Structures are given as C-alpha cells and as structure tokens.
Amino acid sequence: MKILISADMEGATGVTWPADVEPGTEQWQRCRSMFTSDVNAAVEGLFEGGATEVLVNEAHSTMRNLLLEELNGEATMITGRHKELSMVEGVQSGDCDGVVFLGYHCGAGDEGVLAHTYLPNAVTGVWLDGEPAGEGRLNAAVVAEYGTPVILVTGDDRACEDAASYAPFARTVAVKDHVSRYAARCRPPVRTARDIRAGARGAMLLAGRVEPAAPSPRAVEVEVDSAHLAQAAAIVPGVTRTGVRRVRYTSPDAYEMIRCFKAVTTLISNAMEAHYG
C-alpha cells in the first residue's frame, strides 16, 4: 500500500505570513522544522494505518524546504524543482494507493491564510471547468486520472472546508484557524502532530486504487492583476486572452492541463517587475 504525500508549506503548522515560507529568511528556517514535523506525523500515521511505502513530494516554492535529515527514516522524498507533474510528482508511476495534500491552502481570491494559486500574487483567480480552483482542485483532477484517491488534506480551517468541494470523502485536519490572510489562531506543533498522525492513520481506511477518471477536455481560465501579465501568458500556444486581465485554454486531459498551467504561471512570474508587478 503506497501513499504519496504532496507537501506544501503555506498550510503548515505555525505559518501565517510571507516570511514564514520565503526561502532564506530567518522565519523560514524556523518554520521548516514545523513543516517537517507535520510531514513526519503524517508518515507515522500512514504506516500505523497500514501503508507499506510513503513517498513525500516537496511541493513548495523551490521544493527544497523539508529537512531530509529530520525526515522519518521509513519515508523517501522527492526534492527539487522542474518535475513533470510539479506538486503531485510521483503519482504518474501508477502505483499510488492514495495521496495526502499536506499543508495546503485556499486558492487565489479566496479567504484563507496565505491564499493563492501557484504565485504569491499576480494571479487573482483560477477556474477549472467553470469552478473556482485552488491548487487542491487542480491537483485532485490530475491524481484522479491515475486512479489515486485524495485521502487526507491538512491546512487551515478554510482549506479543509475547500477540500470538501474536490475531495468530499477525504479526511481533513486543521492545524490553524483563519483570522486574515496573514493571521491565524495556531495550534502548537505537539498538538498538530498528534492530530495529523491520527488523521493519517484513519485516512488509510480510504486508501486503495480506484477506477481512473476518463481523460476529458479540461478548460482553465486565469485572471491576473494587470493587462501585461495576460499578454505574457497568451504567448503559450493554445492560450488566448478572453479579457484585459484574463486568459483561457483547453487541454485534452488533466495531465496536459496542469503542465500548461505551470507554463502559464511561469511566464506570468517572469513578466513581473520588482515594483510595478
């Protein structure tokens, strides 16, 4: 029974503002330990629940945030950037019996701690087939095509509520409660580790490969905060402007959808200037 953990950082224990997750800052160094603690708690609970293998995929920013030297010795980890499926790298092996979205958060334009979709700013909204989509919904569409169910989601309380819209059967564990985009009522690591471990152990009851979702066209619309970013995104073949600050594309399946989304957000990111965005 193999489980994949897609580990993001904004929804980790104690994280509430940008410096907590920006590589190189003093706060980031501090929060890396709490992030690793969350992952270890999930690993322990998954093994207690019957997992025989746990693969952790680093999914935040540089994808070099988790402390390998402190990782549970029974797990393995994919670290580093430029991966075929980005946040859910590893699922394409076709042998994952469940996926955990750990440290997840609400999407751009929504209310939640550090809410965003791929980019910290610039992207103000994303829609998948007409439904508001954060990283959770986008990634859930991808793993569904590989017959891998989402069994557990952790993050703030808003992220857990959001999970019900794209993974209704998944267990959820809130490690903090949203106050504002940059504030939360946080539980200490000793408590969140206990809760995540119990949640992961129970989530193993949901593990087991399911019928892969049939590949079908997926339409994505992205809204940005300035016209030149939409212009930049439209350089990607198949991406067209639908408004001054909006672009749209349709992919044949979720696999191509997420890869195109990565290309779009990469161009948007590189089109921003330091002061004017």
N, C-alpha and C positions, 0 to 999 in steps of 0.2 A: 504494500500500500504506500504509494509515493505521493507526497504532498509538496506543492510549490508555494513558497511564501514570497509575495511581491511586497517588498518593504519600502514604503515611502516614509518621509520624516516629518512633514507638517502635522500629521495627526498623532505623533508620538507623545508619550508622557512628558509633561512639563513644557512643551514647545508652544509659544504664544506669539512670537514676533519675528521679523525677518532675520535678525542677527542670530537667532537660535538655529537657523538652518543654512546660513550662508557660510560655505567652506572658508576656513582661515580666520574666522572671528573667535574671540575668547568664549563667547556664548555657545558657539557651535561645538567647540571642543568639550564643553561641559555637557551639552545635550546629546553628544554622540554616545555617552555611556548609558543614558536613559533610553535612547533609541535601541541600543544593543540589548539592554535589559528586557525591553518589550519583545524583541525577536527571540531571545533565549526562553522567555516564558512561554511563547507560542510553540517553540520547538519542543520544550519539555512536555507541554500538554498534548501535543500531537502524538509524540511517542507513547505517552501514557494511554492515549486513546486507541492505539493500535497501528500507528504509522510504522513502517519499516525503513523508510527513507524520507528525509526532508531536505529539499533544495531551496536555498534562500537566494532570491534575485534582488540585488541592490537596485532601487528604483528612484532614488532622489538625486537630482542635480548632476553632480559629477559622478554619481554612483560609486563613490569611494568614501562612504561615511561610517559604515558599520566597522566596529573594531574586531577584526578577524581573530586577534589574539585572545579576545574575551568571548568569542562565539562558542556555543555548546559544541563540544568535540564530536558529537554524533551527526551534526549537520554539515553540509557543504554549501559554498557560497559562490555565486557569480558576481564579480565586482568589476567596475569599469564601464565606460560608455561605448556607444556605437554598436549596439546589438540589434539583431534582426527585428525582434519584437519589443525592444525597449523595456517597458515596465513589466511585461509578462514573458520575458525571455525564458526559455526552458519548456514552456507549455507545448511548443511545436514538436517536441520529441514524441508526443502522442501517448506517453505512459504515465501521465499525472492523474491521480485519482481525486484530486481536489486542489483548490487554490485558496490561499488566505490573502486578503488585501489588508495588510497591516500598516497602521499609521496613515490611513487615507483621510481625505478631507473633501469638503464640498467644492463644487465647480465654480468657475468664473461667473460673477454676477449674483451668486447666491450668498446667503448669510451663513457664515461658519468661520472658525479660526483659520486664518491664512487661506481663505477660499481663493482658488484659482484653477486654471486648467492648463497644465504644462508650463506656461510662462507666468512669472510672479505678477506681471501686469500686462498691459497692451491688449491682451485678449479679454474682452468684456462679456462674451457669451459664446457657447457652443451648443449646437443642436444635432442630434443623431436621429435621422428619420422623423424629424419634427419634434422630438422630445428633448428638453434641456439635458445636456450631457456633461458630467464631470469626468474625471479620469476613471472613476469606478465603472460608469456605464460603458464608456469606450472599451475598457479592458475586459469587461464582462462579455461584451459582444465577441471579442476575439477568442477568449477561452472557450466559449460555447461551441465554436466551430471545431474544437478539438475534443469535445465530449467531456470537458472538465468542469465540474460544478464549483461555484464560489461557496465555500462552507463557513467562512468566518470573515468579518470585517471589523477592524478596530479603528478608533479615531475619536473625534469629539462627538457630542450627542447629536449634532446636526448631520454629521457624516453617517452615523448609524441610522438615522431616520431616512437619509437619502438612499442607503443601501436597500431599503425595503422596496424601492421602485425598480431596481435592476437585479436584485438577488433576494427575492422575497423569502426564501427558505433558509438563508444563511443565518448563523448565529452572529450576534453583534456584541461588542464590548466597548463601552465609552470610557476613555481614560481622563476626560475633562469635559466640562460643560461650557458651551459658547456664551460669552458675555458680549464681545465685539470681535471684529476681525483680528484684533491684536490683544485680546484679553480673554481669559478663561478661568473658571474655577477648577483648579487642578487637584487630582488625587496624587499622593506621593508614590514613588516607584515601588515601595514594598507592597502597597495595596494594588496598584495596577498590574504588577507581576502576578499576584495571586489571581486576580480576575481574568487576565488574559490566559493564564495557564488552565484555569477551569473552563473558560470558554472554548479553548482549543481542544481540550480533552472531550468535551461534549460535542464539538463540531465534527469529530471523527465519525459520529453516527451518520453523518450526511455524506461521507466520502464514498466514492465509487464511481467509476466511469459511467456516463450516460450516453444516449444516442447523440452524436454530434449534430449541431444545428446545421441545416442545409445551407450552403453558401447562397446568398442572395444579394442583390444590389443594396448598398448602404449609402444614403445621402447625408452629407455633412455640411452644415453651414457654420461659418465662423464670423463673429463680429469683433472688430478691433476698435481701438480708441482714436485712430486718426487715419485719414484717407491714404497716406503714402504707404501704410502698412498693408492695406488691402491691395494696393498696386503691387507691392513686393510679393505678396502671397500668390497673386494671379500669374506669376512667372511659371509656376509649376504647371506642366501640361495637364489639361483637363480641369483646372481650377478657373472659375470665371467670377467676375465681380457681379454681384446682384444689387449693389447699392454703393454709396460713397464709402462706407466702412464695413461692407460685408462681402464675403466670398462664399462660393458653394462648389462642391464637387460630388460626383457619384462614383463609387468603386464597386467592382463586381462582387466583393465579399468583405468580411471584416478584416481579414489579413491585409488586404491591399488598402482598406480604409485607414487602419492605424499607421501604416507606413507612409501614406500620403499626408496624414495629419502631422506626422513628425517632420516631413519635408516642409510643409506649410509653416509650422511654428518655428522651424529653424530659420527660414527666410525672414519671417517677421522679426525674430530676435536680432538678426544681423542687420536689419534695416533701421534699427533704433539708434538714435544719437544720445549721448550722455545726458543732456539737459532738456532737450525738447521731446524726447521719446521717439 
